[in-house]
Amino acid sequence: MNIERLETKQRMSRIVKHNGVIYLCGQVCADATKDITHQTQTMLDKVDSLLMQAGSDRKHMLSATIYLKTMDDFAKMNEVWDNWVPEGFAPARACVTADMARDALLVEISVVAAEIAQ
């Protein structure tokens, strides 16, 4: 059994790879002072970067769990999400409300993806 951990610190690894499956730790926005649209877009930009680093991309996402501070932001978050996910490649997805680690954070995502065969 081979488990590869990337960018590992005491509490977590940013990426874990096992048997062709990639697990990303929770991702948040680049600037928590911005609105839900900006927070969602920059959060997804970080997902793109990590997926590429891990050997995957949006078309190979298996599942996504999205955490919103309030469901009042559900529609605006979905506008960004719908434009980001390639048509025909939507992963299994859950979206729930949750307390955030910092009060200014409005959204967080956790992604599981398949590794692209080389």
WOKA-V990886 format. One record per pair of residues at least 12 apart in sequence whose C-alpha atoms are under 8 Angstrom apart, sorted by the first residue. I is the first residue (numbers start at 1). GAP is how many residues later the second one is. Records with the same first field share a line. If there is no record, write none. Layout:
# WOKA-V990886
I->GAP  GAP
This chain:
# WOKA-V990886
2->16  17
3->13  14  15  16
4->12  13  14
5->12
12->13
13->12
15->35  39
17->37
20->94  95  96
21->91  92  93  94
22->32  34  90  91  92  93
23->87  88  89  90
24->23  26  86  87  88
25->85  86
26->82  83  84  85
27->16  19  20  81  82  83
28->12  14  15  77  79  80  81
29->12  13  14  15  17  76  78  79
30->12  13
32->72  73  74
33->71
36->37  40  41  70  71
37->39  40  43
39->66  67  68
40->37  40  41  67
41->39  40
43->65  66
44->40
47->64
51->62
54->61
55->60  61
56->57  58  59  60
57->56  59
58->27  28  31
59->26  27  30  31
60->29  53  54  55  56
61->28  29  30  50  51  52  53
62->29  30  49  50  51  52
63->28  29  30  48  49  50
64->27  28  29  30  45  46  47  48
65->28  29  30  31  44  45  46
66->27  28  29  30  41  42  43  44
67->28  29  30  31  40  41  42
68->27  28  29  30  38  39  40
69->28  29  30  31  36  37  38
70->27  28  36
71->25  26
